[in-house]
């Protein structure tokens, strides 16, 4: 999803810049695109960290449930 937004912003900026003069606004647009890429990467890192944390919590909870589960008597 973020890639689509970045693409659309870039496409819209290209149309505007072409009309205003590419040489003047190219560095600005490049900076905006770089910023979008950085934000996208930070969001991906954050999502990976949250996923890992949730997996750890899930594993701990599962282990605790297994540890408190009553066991069937042997030979039953």
Secondary structure, 3 states (H helix, E strand, C coil): CHHHHHHHHHHHHHHHHHHHCHHHHHHHHHHHHHHHHHHHHHHHHHHHHHHHHHHHHHHHHHHHHHHHCCCCCCCC
